[in-house]
């Protein structure tokens, strides 16, 4: 399938501003006259997504590899729709995508190469934006109702380290997410314009 659109993924710890920046970019691209869609992962509206939620809330006891396979399967559910949107020229913006499984899985002792290979047949991002914040900032921004990942500062530190390693690769942009949203948005837009020639 020939891809004429672009896929942009936002990654980072919870409370790093991914949803905010994804929505702002969506509005900016649409205002410039380009068709665009936002997809947030995990998609909790599917049966797999609902099972993920049960695992996050402690209602199911899954090993780390099983949880990541659920996350990955949730993305494969979206594969046909994402491929159709890209083929028709849409900009697809993802709030979390492939790198999340690598970061969180690696932080729990899983092989990052296995996590990468398991997702090899999913549409690959043209640009991944890492909104980088410290684990302590994530906790400060969300003091209550944290899930099992959000409550483990040591885990979050390892997740952040994996993101930093991944962000050394091509088609990544690391942005300081500790700053006000308007300042972060400016840097995000500069990265998108520079790397993808989008408005």
N, C-alpha and C positions, 0 to 999 in steps of 0.2 A: 504494500500500500504506500503510495507516494504521499509524503507529508508536506503540506503547504502552510500549515499553521505553526504555532510554537507552544511549547509546554514549559511553564515556569513553576518551580516548586519552592515553597517557603518551608524552611526547617528551623529547628531550635527547640530549646526546652519549653515546657508549658509556661505560659505567661510572658513569652518573649515578644509578643506582638504579631504573631503570624496571621491570625484572623484579621486583625485591624489592617495590616499592610496588604494582605491579599485582597480585601474588599476595596481598599483605596486604589490599588493597581487595576482592579477590574473596572472601576468607574472611570479611571483615566483612559484605559484602552478603549472602552466603549464610547467615551466622549470624543475620542479621536476618530471614530467611525469604523473601528475594527470589531468584528464579532468576537465575543469573549464569554467564557463560562468559568465559574468557580466550583471546584470540587473539594470537599473537606473529608479527610480520612482520620479515623475510621468512619465509614458511613454506617451509622447506627440504625438506619431504616431497613437494612437487610437482615436476614436471619443470621448470617455470619457476624454482622455488626452487633447485633443484640447479644450474641454469645461473647463477643469481645467485652462488651460492657459488663456482663456478669463476671467475667474473669477479673476485670479491673476493680470491681466492687467487692471482690472476695466471695461471691456466690458460687464460683467454680474454682477448683484448685487445678490449674494447668501448669505444667512445666514451661520454662522459658521458650523452648523450641516450639511447643504446641501453640503458645500465644502468638509467636511471630508468624507461624504458618497461617494462623487465623487472620492476622493483619494482612499478610501477603495475599491470601485468598480473597479478602475483601477488595483489594486493588484489582485482582484479576476479574472480579465481577464487573468492574468498571471498564475493563480493557476495550470491549467492542465500542462502547459509547465514546471513549476518549479517542480511539482511532478514527471513528467517524467524524468527530469534531475537528480533529487535526487535518484530516483529508479535505474537509470543506473550508479550511482556511481560518478556523477559530484559534484564538489564543486561549489555551487551557491553563488556568491558574490553580495549583493544588496547595491546600493548607495541609501540610505533611504529605510525604510520598515515600519513595524508595529508601532514602537515606535514614528514615526513622527506624526502620527495622534493623538496619545495619548498626546504627548507633545504640539503640536500646538492647538489641540482641548481643552485640559485642560486649556491652557493659555487664551483661549477665553471663558471660563466659562462652557465648556461641561463636562459631567460626564466621568472621565477616565475609570470607570468600564464598562460603555456602549460602549466606544470606543474599549476597550479590547475585550469584548464579541462579538462585531460585526465582529471582525477579528479572532475569535477563530478557524474557520475552514480553515484558511490559513495555509500553512506550517510554523511552528514556528522556529525561529532561534536557531541554536546550540550555537552561540556566537554573541553578539551584542557589537560592539566597539563604544564607545562614544568618539568622538574627541572634547574635551571640549575647547571652546574659549569664551572670554567675548563678549557681544554684541558690545562693542566699537571696538573690533578687527574685527568683521564681517563687520562693516561699513567702517573701515579703508581700508580693503582689497578690497572692492567694493564700490567706491565712486559714480558711476553713474549707471543709468538704473536699480535701485532697484525696486523690486515689492512691493506690499502693505505690505507683511509680513516683508521684509527686511528693510523697512523704519521706522518701529515702534520699537524704542529701549525698551520701557516699555514692549511691547509684547515679544520681544526677551529675556528679563530678566526672564519673567515668563516661557517661553519655556525652557530656560536653567535650571530653578529650577525644572521643571517637569522631564527633562532628569536626573538631579542629583538624584531625588527620584527613578526613574526607575532603575538607574544604581546600586542601592543597592541590587537589586535582583540577583538571580542566572543567570549564563551564560552571564554576562555583564563584560566588561572591560572598565574602564575610563582612557583615555590617554590625556595628556596635549597637545592640538593642537596648542598652542602658539609658539612652538619651530620649528626649521627648519624641512622640510619634511624628510630628511634622518634620523634625530633623532626620529621623530614620527614613521617612518617605522620600525625602530629597535624595538621599544616597541610593535608595532602592531604584528610584526612577533613573538616576544617572547610570546605574549598572545595566538596567534593562535597555536603555537607549544605546549605550556603548556596545553591548554584546549582541543585541538582537535587532538593533535598528528599528525598535518600536517607538511609538510616540511617547 
